[in-house]
Amino acid sequence: MSDEVMPFGALPEVSSVSALSRPRRFFGLALAVVLPAALTAGLVLVGPAIGLAGDALALLLTVIVTALVGGLWAAVVCALLSSTLLNYWFIPPVRTLEIGEPHNIWTVVGFVAVGLLVSGVVHRAASTASAAARAAAEARTLSDVARATLRGEDALPTLLEHMRHAFGMTSASLLCPDPSGSGTWQVVDARGPGAPATPEMADVHVSAGDDLVIALAGRPLGASDRAILGAFAAQVQALLERDELARAAALAARLEASERLRDALLAAVGHDLRTPLASATAAVSSLRSRDVTWADDERDELLATADESLARLASLVSDLLDLSRLRAGALTALRQTLWLDELLPPVLDELGPDAAKVVVRLPDDLPAVTGDAALVVRVLVNVIGNALRHAPSGSAPTTVTARRRGDRVELLVVDHGRGVPESDRARIFSPFQRLGDTDNTAGLGIGLALSRGLVEAMGGTLTPADTPGGGLTMVVDLPVDPPVDPPVDHGAIT
């Protein structure tokens, strides 16, 4: 069986496998009269060529056909009529209901008995086939219900739709009591026109556990159909319980992740924020000391230490605030036309002396991109700075290059360090991770997490890839800004 859920219209209706319909029974009774009469007329025209036994077998065939079409009672009528026609037209003296020879009495009695017996056997076989078809329809319907439940998304509407079509109903609703205790009902979900809003409005309703009620409108259901409806109700109850467990598990996972994040933040703050604060405090305290007379160059060095420590502290706090804004969805990126060759000089300036270890190779025909200039500079400083921190001493310079891919521009930051294993690449974008960082002064470990969030806020992506020959390449993907052709003088973005 295919894993695809059958179209609703193709589902076998549970109500369709039942006793013979009224029109079919009437047709069977008509056939019980017409078929023996027509066959008898034909046999009379043929004459005595096939003999009494042949005539009896031919009429017995009409009983079997009638039993298949119209059921037991039509076959009984056909057997009695056929025996009468057999006696009247074919048993001497013909054209009378008298029986001249005693053994012919047993012929008529035997004919009726065999006809009734065959009718019963045929009817029983038809009933068995009907029951088997009924069981197959139920199994098929329940299988579809189970598959719909396992699919998860939109499973409840799917179940109600299956239920409506399986039982030939016009509408189906899942109801629950009003939480206010007013005695009214609320519709959890409904399918079909005129869906019942209360159990009283439904033709049939069944409990689905925890005060939930499935209400169907369209027609009353028999006992066997109600049993299948109970299976539907059990599936609905299991689905709702599974959804509740999934919500509880998701909440627990969020709480666990939040707890891990809190612990990591406390551990990071315990060192990375305290270190620059302690350095600045020590420098200022030294300058304020009256016990020491500082030379001008020593005073300048202490002031530089305090300034650098406070700047680093401000940068760390800014990163934390921006990460919080990203997680809260409160950071909005501007849509500006940007030329990457004009954004890299301020990036290199911010990197300071380490910029000497960076080689920039941008194609001359590189198109403009759409993004926020300040955010792009922030991302590139983080990504390039991260590559420089992990570059081994004496390794090749970190290279910044770019290429166009359709309506996107990929900016590649290529380092030749130790690289990152495939299994660890997702972790480098998690906050407070220092994968392979032995220098605890490197920061809070949120640079790449923040960078990915900033790039995604601009409609781009930040992904890692292997550097040929060893190392890690970070790919910053941004959308091309139309028009593609650069203007004659686009000026500098500051």
Kinemage of the C-alpha trace (Angstrom):
@kinemage 1
@onewidth
@group {chain A} dominant
@subgroup {mainchain}
@vectorlist {calphas} color= white
{ca met a 1} P 0.000 0.000 0.000
{ca ser a 2} L 1.301 3.456 -0.870
{ca asp a 3} L 2.184 5.897 1.869
{ca glu a 4} L 0.119 8.565 0.185
{ca val a 5} L -3.214 9.302 1.768
{ca met a 6} L -6.081 8.417 -0.534
{ca pro a 7} L -8.187 11.270 -1.907
{ca phe a 8} L -11.237 11.807 0.237
{ca gly a 9} L -13.624 11.062 -2.614
{ca ala a 10} L -11.949 7.683 -3.197
{ca leu a 11} L -12.365 6.465 0.379
{ca pro a 12} L -14.771 3.528 0.649
{ca glu a 13} L -17.785 4.723 2.557
{ca val a 14} L -18.320 2.560 5.622
{ca ser a 15} L -22.056 2.782 5.085
{ca ser a 16} L -21.837 1.480 1.522
{ca val a 17} L -21.142 -2.149 2.471
{ca ser a 18} L -24.443 -3.283 3.931
{ca ala a 19} L -27.590 -5.318 3.097
{ca leu a 20} L -29.115 -5.227 -0.396
{ca ser a 21} L -30.668 -1.918 -1.256
{ca arg a 22} L -34.422 -1.600 -1.687
{ca pro a 23} L -34.230 -1.024 -5.485
{ca arg a 24} L -32.071 -4.125 -5.878
{ca arg a 25} L -34.532 -6.253 -3.901
{ca phe a 26} L -37.416 -5.002 -6.062
{ca phe a 27} L -35.411 -5.751 -9.188
{ca gly a 28} L -34.709 -9.256 -7.853
{ca leu a 29} L -38.436 -9.895 -7.315
{ca ala a 30} L -39.196 -8.702 -10.841
{ca leu a 31} L -36.466 -10.972 -12.159
{ca ala a 32} L -37.931 -13.884 -10.145
{ca val a 33} L -41.113 -13.525 -12.201
{ca val a 34} L -39.834 -12.486 -15.613
{ca leu a 35} L -36.795 -14.770 -15.947
{ca pro a 36} L -38.574 -18.146 -15.334
{ca ala a 37} L -41.459 -17.081 -17.595
{ca ala a 38} L -39.140 -16.046 -20.427
{ca leu a 39} L -37.010 -19.176 -20.116
{ca thr a 40} L -40.107 -21.394 -20.012
{ca ala a 41} L -41.373 -19.784 -23.226
{ca gly a 42} L -38.063 -20.536 -24.882
{ca leu a 43} L -38.039 -24.137 -23.663
{ca val a 44} L -41.608 -24.659 -24.898
{ca leu a 45} L -40.558 -23.473 -28.351
{ca val a 46} L -37.566 -25.832 -28.330
{ca gly a 47} L -39.825 -28.736 -27.465
{ca pro a 48} L -38.939 -32.007 -25.713
{ca ala a 49} L -35.456 -32.147 -27.268
{ca ile a 50} L -33.534 -31.602 -23.994
{ca gly a 51} L -35.877 -33.643 -21.823
{ca leu a 52} L -37.395 -33.039 -18.404
{ca ala a 53} L -34.021 -33.077 -16.632
{ca gly a 54} L -32.669 -30.392 -18.956
{ca asp a 55} L -35.773 -28.265 -18.453
{ca ala a 56} L -35.442 -28.585 -14.661
{ca leu a 57} L -31.747 -27.647 -14.686
{ca ala a 58} L -32.426 -24.643 -16.905
{ca leu a 59} L -35.133 -23.372 -14.545
{ca leu a 60} L -32.875 -24.089 -11.559
{ca leu a 61} L -30.326 -21.758 -13.159
{ca thr a 62} L -32.882 -18.927 -12.972
{ca val a 63} L -33.158 -19.525 -9.226
{ca ile a 64} L -29.378 -19.149 -8.825
{ca val a 65} L -29.289 -15.968 -10.922
{ca thr a 66} L -32.189 -14.480 -8.968
{ca ala a 67} L -30.506 -15.336 -5.657
{ca leu a 68} L -27.342 -13.527 -6.753
{ca val a 69} L -29.248 -10.432 -7.818
{ca gly a 70} L -32.172 -10.121 -5.403
{ca gly a 71} L -31.241 -12.191 -2.380
{ca leu a 72} L -32.948 -15.012 -0.537
{ca trp a 73} L -36.629 -14.039 -0.748
{ca ala a 74} L -36.512 -13.276 -4.457
{ca ala a 75} L -34.882 -16.699 -4.965
{ca val a 76} L -37.662 -18.383 -2.934
{ca val a 77} L -40.289 -16.727 -5.141
{ca cys a 78} L -38.344 -17.791 -8.234
{ca ala a 79} L -38.033 -21.404 -6.977
{ca leu a 80} L -41.772 -21.690 -6.304
{ca leu a 81} L -42.717 -20.101 -9.638
{ca ser a 82} L -40.179 -22.211 -11.553
{ca ser a 83} L -41.474 -25.433 -9.967
{ca thr a 84} L -45.016 -24.432 -10.923
{ca leu a 85} L -43.986 -23.706 -14.531
{ca leu a 86} L -42.021 -26.964 -14.657
{ca asn a 87} L -45.097 -28.891 -13.548
{ca tyr a 88} L -47.490 -27.028 -15.842
{ca trp a 89} L -45.482 -27.121 -19.069
{ca phe a 90} L -43.140 -30.086 -18.848
{ca ile a 91} L -44.499 -32.792 -16.465
{ca pro a 92} L -47.277 -34.981 -17.951
{ca pro a 93} L -50.092 -34.260 -18.216
{ca val a 94} L -48.803 -30.918 -19.531
{ca arg a 95} L -50.744 -27.658 -19.284
{ca thr a 96} L -52.297 -28.762 -16.017
{ca leu a 97} L -51.102 -28.686 -12.424
{ca glu a 98} L -51.879 -32.365 -12.003
{ca ile a 99} L -49.004 -34.846 -11.766
{ca gly a 100} L -49.727 -38.116 -13.527
{ca glu a 101} L -46.800 -40.219 -12.362
{ca pro a 102} L -45.920 -40.537 -8.651
{ca his a 103} L -42.174 -40.252 -9.289
{ca asn a 104} L -42.755 -36.844 -10.884
{ca ile a 105} L -44.082 -35.657 -7.530
{ca trp a 106} L -40.626 -36.254 -6.116
{ca thr a 107} L -39.180 -34.458 -9.132
{ca val a 108} L -41.141 -31.296 -8.271
{ca val a 109} L -40.435 -31.611 -4.540
{ca gly a 110} L -36.756 -32.205 -5.252
{ca phe a 111} L -36.673 -29.235 -7.602
{ca val a 112} L -38.165 -26.940 -4.945
{ca ala a 113} L -35.833 -28.317 -2.257
{ca val a 114} L -32.736 -27.947 -4.411
{ca gly a 115} L -33.838 -24.465 -5.484
{ca leu a 116} L -34.349 -23.361 -1.890
{ca leu a 117} L -31.063 -24.970 -0.796
{ca val a 118} L -29.132 -23.333 -3.613
{ca ser a 119} L -30.829 -20.017 -2.817
{ca gly a 120} L -29.719 -20.305 0.796
{ca val a 121} L -26.143 -21.177 -0.151
{ca val a 122} L -25.933 -18.330 -2.652
{ca his a 123} L -27.450 -15.908 -0.149
{ca arg a 124} L -25.008 -17.051 2.547
{ca ala a 125} L -22.067 -16.647 0.159
{ca ala a 126} L -23.268 -13.177 -0.788
{ca ser a 127} L -23.627 -12.278 2.893
{ca thr a 128} L -20.109 -13.569 3.593
{ca ala a 129} L -18.735 -11.551 0.679
{ca ser a 130} L -20.636 -8.505 1.933
{ca ala a 131} L -19.191 -8.968 5.421
{ca ala a 132} L -15.689 -9.375 3.970
{ca ala a 133} L -16.127 -6.234 1.903
{ca arg a 134} L -17.395 -4.472 5.012
{ca ala a 135} L -14.335 -5.607 6.995
{ca ala a 136} L -12.010 -4.545 4.167
{ca ala a 137} L -13.682 -1.137 4.026
{ca glu a 138} L -13.324 -0.720 7.781
{ca ala a 139} L -9.668 -1.812 7.758
{ca arg a 140} L -8.911 0.483 4.852
{ca thr a 141} L -10.620 3.406 6.539
{ca leu a 142} L -8.852 2.803 9.862
{ca ser a 143} L -5.524 2.475 8.036
{ca asp a 144} L -6.098 5.868 6.422
{ca val a 145} L -7.015 7.288 9.816
{ca ala a 146} L -3.820 5.917 11.384
{ca arg a 147} L -1.689 7.315 8.558
{ca ala a 148} L -3.381 10.695 8.859
{ca thr a 149} L -2.637 10.696 12.593
{ca leu a 150} L 1.027 9.813 12.048
{ca arg a 151} L 1.463 12.590 9.494
{ca gly a 152} L 1.224 15.090 12.338
{ca glu a 153} L 0.698 18.431 10.608
{ca asp a 154} L -2.998 19.234 10.019
{ca ala a 155} L -3.844 15.749 11.294
{ca leu a 156} L -7.005 16.847 13.138
{ca pro a 157} L -8.632 18.537 10.116
{ca thr a 158} L -7.621 15.523 8.023
{ca leu a 159} L -9.241 13.130 10.500
{ca leu a 160} L -12.475 15.113 10.531
{ca glu a 161} L -12.507 15.182 6.726
{ca his a 162} L -11.909 11.413 6.581
{ca met a 163} L -14.680 10.899 9.101
{ca arg a 164} L -17.140 13.039 7.162
{ca his a 165} L -16.554 11.213 3.889
{ca ala a 166} L -16.220 7.726 5.362
{ca phe a 167} L -19.673 7.866 6.923
{ca gly a 168} L -21.313 9.882 4.146
{ca met a 169} L -21.932 12.872 6.414
{ca thr a 170} L -22.396 16.485 5.362
{ca ser a 171} L -20.270 17.914 8.195
{ca ala a 172} L -18.166 16.978 11.220
{ca ser a 173} L -17.108 18.975 14.295
{ca leu a 174} L -14.873 18.523 17.312
{ca leu a 175} L -16.455 20.279 20.301
{ca cys a 176} L -15.304 21.109 23.814
{ca pro a 177} L -17.130 22.763 26.734
{ca asp a 178} L -16.666 26.497 27.184
{ca pro a 179} L -13.878 27.013 29.784
{ca ser a 180} L -15.978 29.708 31.471
{ca gly a 181} L -18.353 27.025 32.728
{ca ser a 182} L -21.371 28.638 31.082
{ca gly a 183} L -22.613 25.295 29.782
{ca thr a 184} L -22.086 26.237 26.139
{ca trp a 185} L -19.805 24.564 23.605
{ca gln a 186} L -16.820 25.744 21.602
{ca val a 187} L -15.903 24.409 18.144
{ca val a 188} L -12.283 23.199 18.198
{ca asp a 189} L -12.363 22.363 14.479
{ca ala a 190} L -15.030 21.682 11.870
{ca arg a 191} L -15.320 20.405 8.320
{ca gly a 192} L -18.214 20.654 5.885
{ca pro a 193} L -21.132 23.080 5.559
{ca gly a 194} L -23.425 23.636 8.525
{ca ala a 195} L -21.134 21.867 10.990
{ca pro a 196} L -22.932 21.239 14.318
{ca ala a 197} L -21.957 23.666 17.073
{ca thr a 198} L -23.452 21.541 19.877
{ca pro a 199} L -23.987 17.782 20.342
{ca glu a 200} L -27.753 18.354 20.183
{ca met a 201} L -27.455 19.745 16.641
{ca ala a 202} L -25.754 16.552 15.414
{ca asp a 203} L -27.351 13.393 14.047
{ca val a 204} L -24.771 11.378 15.964
{ca his a 205} L -22.076 12.279 18.474
{ca val a 206} L -19.435 10.343 20.391
{ca ser a 207} L -17.036 11.212 23.201
{ca ala a 208} L -13.355 11.705 22.340
{ca gly a 209} L -12.181 11.892 25.966
{ca asp a 210} L -11.505 14.842 28.291
{ca asp a 211} L -14.962 16.363 27.671
{ca leu a 212} L -14.348 16.462 23.901
{ca val a 213} L -17.184 15.413 21.602
{ca ile a 214} L -17.169 14.476 17.913
{ca ala a 215} L -20.438 15.615 16.311
{ca leu a 216} L -21.580 14.475 12.847
{ca ala a 217} L -24.484 15.807 10.800
{ca gly a 218} L -26.056 14.094 7.809
{ca arg a 219} L -27.809 10.871 8.833
{ca pro a 220} L -28.169 8.471 11.782
{ca leu a 221} L -25.620 5.665 12.083
{ca gly a 222} L -26.160 1.988 12.800
{ca ala a 223} L -24.397 -0.007 15.497
{ca ser a 224} L -21.592 -1.228 13.228
{ca asp a 225} L -20.900 2.282 11.954
{ca arg a 226} L -20.843 3.563 15.519
{ca ala a 227} L -18.139 1.019 16.344
{ca ile a 228} L -15.930 2.452 13.589
{ca leu a 229} L -16.804 5.955 14.764
{ca gly a 230} L -15.501 4.924 18.181
{ca ala a 231} L -12.182 4.005 16.545
{ca phe a 232} L -12.082 7.449 14.938
{ca ala a 233} L -12.732 9.007 18.344
{ca ala a 234} L -9.879 6.996 19.875
{ca gln a 235} L -7.539 8.256 17.140
{ca val a 236} L -8.628 11.851 17.765
{ca gln a 237} L -8.001 11.407 21.480
{ca ala a 238} L -4.563 9.867 20.810
{ca leu a 239} L -3.735 12.715 18.434
{ca leu a 240} L -4.657 15.379 20.971
{ca glu a 241} L -2.685 13.600 23.697
{ca arg a 242} L 0.324 13.347 21.385
{ca asp a 243} L 0.089 17.053 20.562
{ca glu a 244} L -0.067 17.868 24.263
{ca leu a 245} L 3.015 15.728 24.923
{ca ala a 246} L 4.815 17.363 21.990
{ca arg a 247} L 4.024 20.817 23.372
{ca ala a 248} L 5.249 19.775 26.814
{ca ala a 249} L 8.440 18.326 25.310
{ca ala a 250} L 9.026 21.479 23.261
{ca leu a 251} L 8.531 23.629 26.349
{ca ala a 252} L 10.934 21.446 28.319
{ca ala a 253} L 13.480 21.664 25.498
{ca arg a 254} L 13.159 25.455 25.401
{ca leu a 255} L 13.571 25.653 29.165
{ca glu a 256} L 16.602 23.373 29.009
{ca ala a 257} L 18.140 25.416 26.190
{ca ser a 258} L 17.414 28.607 28.109
{ca glu a 259} L 19.052 27.135 31.197
{ca arg a 260} L 22.125 26.105 29.199
{ca leu a 261} L 22.273 29.563 27.649
{ca arg a 262} L 21.976 31.182 31.065
{ca asp a 263} L 24.779 29.011 32.466
{ca ala a 264} L 26.976 29.761 29.458
{ca leu a 265} L 26.224 33.469 29.752
{ca leu a 266} L 27.082 33.492 33.452
{ca ala a 267} L 30.315 31.606 32.778
{ca ala a 268} L 31.236 33.987 29.960
{ca val a 269} L 30.287 37.104 31.885
{ca gly a 270} L 32.222 35.820 34.871
{ca his a 271} L 35.454 36.168 32.886
{ca asp a 272} L 35.049 38.077 29.650
{ca leu a 273} L 33.162 41.062 31.018
{ca arg a 274} L 34.991 41.139 34.315
{ca thr a 275} L 38.483 41.050 32.745
{ca pro a 276} L 38.301 44.362 30.806
{ca leu a 277} L 36.393 45.937 33.684
{ca ala a 278} L 39.110 44.851 36.121
{ca ser a 279} L 41.844 46.147 33.791
{ca ala a 280} L 40.152 49.536 33.452
{ca thr a 281} L 39.533 49.736 37.190
{ca ala a 282} L 43.160 48.873 37.968
{ca ala a 283} L 44.458 51.488 35.514
{ca val a 284} L 42.208 54.237 36.880
{ca ser a 285} L 43.006 53.292 40.483
{ca ser a 286} L 46.717 53.451 39.723
{ca leu a 287} L 46.352 56.904 38.187
{ca arg a 288} L 44.436 58.140 41.218
{ca ser a 289} L 47.002 56.822 43.686
{ca arg a 290} L 48.823 59.587 45.564
{ca asp a 291} L 51.633 57.270 46.611
{ca val a 292} L 53.155 57.014 43.133
{ca thr a 293} L 54.347 59.738 40.818
{ca trp a 294} L 53.791 58.619 37.221
{ca ala a 295} L 55.856 59.742 34.294
{ca asp a 296} L 53.979 61.092 31.276
{ca asp a 297} L 54.574 57.973 29.172
{ca glu a 298} L 53.462 55.734 32.066
{ca arg a 299} L 50.321 57.815 32.556
{ca asp a 300} L 49.566 57.608 28.826
{ca glu a 301} L 50.019 53.841 28.912
{ca leu a 302} L 47.615 53.474 31.848
{ca leu a 303} L 45.067 55.713 30.144
{ca ala a 304} L 45.410 53.679 26.936
{ca thr a 305} L 44.882 50.471 28.929
{ca ala a 306} L 41.743 51.879 30.547
{ca asp a 307} L 40.452 53.192 27.217
{ca glu a 308} L 41.096 49.878 25.437
{ca ser a 309} L 39.485 47.874 28.248
{ca leu a 310} L 36.392 50.083 28.341
{ca ala a 311} L 36.101 49.963 24.536
{ca arg a 312} L 36.285 46.178 24.654
{ca leu a 313} L 33.698 46.107 27.432
{ca ala a 314} L 31.397 48.344 25.373
{ca ser a 315} L 31.853 46.052 22.355
{ca leu a 316} L 30.975 42.938 24.377
{ca val a 317} L 27.887 44.578 25.864
{ca ser a 318} L 26.858 45.786 22.390
{ca asp a 319} L 27.183 42.236 21.035
{ca leu a 320} L 25.035 40.887 23.863
{ca leu a 321} L 22.360 43.523 23.304
{ca asp a 322} L 22.307 42.938 19.541
{ca leu a 323} L 22.051 39.178 20.049
{ca ser a 324} L 19.117 39.736 22.398
{ca arg a 325} L 17.435 42.022 19.846
{ca leu a 326} L 17.912 39.397 17.140
{ca arg a 327} L 16.390 36.671 19.304
{ca ala a 328} L 13.453 38.945 20.121
{ca gly a 329} L 12.972 39.886 16.444
{ca ala a 330} L 13.504 43.559 17.294
{ca leu a 331} L 16.440 44.224 14.951
{ca thr a 332} L 15.482 45.678 11.557
{ca ala a 333} L 18.000 45.782 8.711
{ca leu a 334} L 18.020 48.619 6.175
{ca arg a 335} L 17.813 47.892 2.449
{ca gln a 336} L 20.665 49.834 0.864
{ca thr a 337} L 22.631 49.510 -2.357
{ca leu a 338} L 26.119 48.444 -1.282
{ca trp a 339} L 29.418 48.062 -3.139
{ca leu a 340} L 31.637 45.560 -1.387
{ca asp a 341} L 34.871 47.214 -2.524
{ca glu a 342} L 33.797 50.307 -0.576
{ca leu a 343} L 32.819 48.401 2.566
{ca leu a 344} L 36.122 46.569 2.996
{ca pro a 345} L 38.346 49.620 3.814
{ca pro a 346} L 36.394 50.446 7.011
{ca val a 347} L 36.454 46.741 7.879
{ca leu a 348} L 40.245 46.646 7.579
{ca asp a 349} L 40.537 49.866 9.572
{ca glu a 350} L 38.573 48.337 12.428
{ca leu a 351} L 40.764 45.228 12.400
{ca gly a 352} L 43.764 47.416 13.163
{ca pro a 353} L 47.279 45.945 12.803
{ca asp a 354} L 45.847 42.502 12.012
{ca ala a 355} L 44.591 43.897 8.687
{ca ala a 356} L 48.109 43.378 7.331
{ca lys a 357} L 47.404 39.628 7.396
{ca val a 358} L 44.370 40.005 5.089
{ca val a 359} L 44.517 39.861 1.276
{ca val a 360} L 41.511 41.290 -0.621
{ca arg a 361} L 40.800 40.050 -4.160
{ca leu a 362} L 37.485 41.281 -5.534
{ca pro a 363} L 36.486 40.954 -9.219
{ca asp a 364} L 36.144 44.231 -11.120
{ca asp a 365} L 32.685 43.304 -12.442
{ca leu a 366} L 31.184 42.442 -9.048
{ca pro a 367} L 27.615 43.840 -8.854
{ca ala a 368} L 26.166 45.801 -5.962
{ca val a 369} L 24.294 43.959 -3.234
{ca thr a 370} L 21.302 44.798 -1.058
{ca gly a 371} L 21.912 45.110 2.665
{ca asp a 372} L 22.610 47.320 5.638
{ca ala a 373} L 26.066 48.906 5.405
{ca ala a 374} L 26.660 49.032 9.157
{ca leu a 375} L 25.557 45.417 9.617
{ca val a 376} L 27.676 44.141 6.712
{ca val a 377} L 30.757 45.878 8.164
{ca arg a 378} L 29.949 44.361 11.573
{ca val a 379} L 29.624 40.887 10.074
{ca leu a 380} L 32.856 41.111 8.091
{ca val a 381} L 34.810 42.388 11.103
{ca asn a 382} L 33.524 39.439 13.160
{ca val a 383} L 34.126 36.804 10.478
{ca ile a 384} L 37.559 38.049 9.359
{ca gly a 385} L 38.621 38.640 12.962
{ca asn a 386} L 37.575 35.102 13.849
{ca ala a 387} L 39.627 33.734 10.934
{ca leu a 388} L 42.692 35.733 12.022
{ca arg a 389} L 42.429 34.495 15.605
{ca his a 390} L 42.440 30.874 14.478
{ca ala a 391} L 45.180 31.208 11.855
{ca pro a 392} L 48.368 29.371 12.951
{ca ser a 393} L 51.587 31.333 13.128
{ca gly a 394} L 53.296 31.435 9.753
{ca ser a 395} L 50.210 30.300 7.806
{ca ala a 396} L 49.089 31.853 4.525
{ca pro a 397} L 47.222 35.177 4.788
{ca thr a 398} L 43.458 35.214 5.210
{ca thr a 399} L 41.931 35.912 1.806
{ca val a 400} L 38.727 37.841 1.102
{ca thr a 401} L 37.239 37.271 -2.345
{ca ala a 402} L 33.795 37.256 -3.957
{ca arg a 403} L 31.842 35.764 -6.838
{ca arg a 404} L 28.421 36.103 -8.376
{ca arg a 405} L 25.996 33.151 -8.368
{ca gly a 406} L 22.829 34.039 -10.304
{ca asp a 407} L 20.974 36.720 -8.356
{ca arg a 408} L 23.285 36.322 -5.335
{ca val a 409} L 26.801 37.457 -4.457
{ca glu a 410} L 28.983 35.218 -2.314
{ca leu a 411} L 31.722 36.885 -0.248
{ca leu a 412} L 34.296 34.291 0.837
{ca val a 413} L 36.598 34.667 3.853
{ca val a 414} L 39.239 31.969 3.372
{ca asp a 415} L 41.616 30.939 6.151
{ca his a 416} L 44.250 28.195 6.207
{ca gly a 417} L 43.991 27.201 9.850
{ca arg a 418} L 43.058 23.887 11.394
{ca gly a 419} L 39.513 23.995 10.045
{ca val a 420} L 36.386 22.736 11.792
{ca pro a 421} L 35.116 19.122 11.574
{ca glu a 422} L 31.783 18.650 9.816
{ca ser a 423} L 30.192 17.402 13.049
{ca asp a 424} L 31.133 20.618 14.906
{ca arg a 425} L 30.103 23.200 12.312
{ca ala a 426} L 26.624 23.731 13.693
{ca arg a 427} L 28.110 24.476 17.128
{ca ile a 428} L 30.256 27.372 15.940
{ca phe a 429} L 27.056 29.363 15.353
{ca ser a 430} L 25.781 28.727 18.892
{ca pro a 431} L 26.265 31.544 21.400
{ca phe a 432} L 29.089 31.288 23.940
{ca gln a 433} L 31.016 28.648 21.984
{ca arg a 434} L 34.795 28.852 21.614
{ca leu a 435} L 35.468 25.780 19.524
{ca gly a 436} L 39.190 25.200 19.651
{ca asp a 437} L 39.797 28.636 21.231
{ca thr a 438} L 42.448 28.408 23.887
{ca asp a 439} L 42.583 32.169 24.375
{ca asn a 440} L 39.865 33.076 26.845
{ca thr a 441} L 40.367 36.751 26.131
{ca ala a 442} L 38.990 36.252 22.631
{ca gly a 443} L 35.481 37.287 23.642
{ca leu a 444} L 32.143 35.874 24.644
{ca gly a 445} L 32.013 33.439 21.752
{ca ile a 446} L 28.947 35.063 20.191
{ca gly a 447} L 30.611 36.621 17.134
{ca leu a 448} L 29.568 33.989 14.593
{ca ala a 449} L 26.118 33.520 16.165
{ca leu a 450} L 25.566 37.270 15.947
{ca ser a 451} L 26.999 37.438 12.423
{ca arg a 452} L 24.692 34.719 11.118
{ca gly a 453} L 21.692 36.468 12.671
{ca leu a 454} L 22.671 39.805 11.124
{ca val a 455} L 23.186 38.264 7.668
{ca glu a 456} L 19.832 36.460 7.832
{ca ala a 457} L 18.161 39.738 8.865
{ca met a 458} L 19.398 41.143 5.520
{ca gly a 459} L 17.977 38.195 3.543
{ca gly a 460} L 21.312 36.400 3.260
{ca thr a 461} L 23.069 33.343 4.665
{ca leu a 462} L 26.335 32.609 6.448
{ca thr a 463} L 27.654 29.076 5.926
{ca pro a 464} L 30.972 27.287 6.529
{ca ala a 465} L 32.850 25.274 3.898
{ca asp a 466} L 36.192 23.494 3.625
{ca thr a 467} L 39.205 25.398 2.332
{ca pro a 468} L 41.108 23.359 -0.279
{ca gly a 469} L 44.366 22.293 1.334
{ca gly a 470} L 43.024 22.773 4.872
{ca gly a 471} L 41.219 25.469 6.755
{ca leu a 472} L 37.742 26.949 6.866
{ca thr a 473} L 35.960 29.206 4.393
{ca met a 474} L 33.049 31.312 5.622
{ca val a 475} L 30.606 32.192 2.825
{ca val a 476} L 28.524 35.361 3.251
{ca asp a 477} L 25.685 35.220 0.709
{ca leu a 478} L 23.755 38.437 -0.081
{ca pro a 479} L 21.158 39.283 -2.767
{ca val a 480} L 22.207 41.269 -5.847
{ca asp a 481} L 20.795 44.786 -5.893
{ca pro a 482} L 19.059 45.779 -9.167
{ca pro a 483} L 20.093 47.403 -11.432
{ca val a 484} L 23.112 45.166 -11.868
{ca asp a 485} L 25.242 47.684 -13.837
{ca pro a 486} L 27.141 50.090 -11.531
{ca pro a 487} L 26.546 53.837 -11.940
{ca val a 488} L 29.289 56.109 -13.227
{ca asp a 489} L 29.910 57.660 -9.803
{ca his a 490} L 28.404 55.891 -6.843
{ca gly a 491} L 30.420 57.716 -4.172
{ca ala a 492} L 31.681 56.297 -0.910
{ca ile a 493} L 29.543 54.861 1.850
{ca thr a 494} L 30.701 56.018 5.229
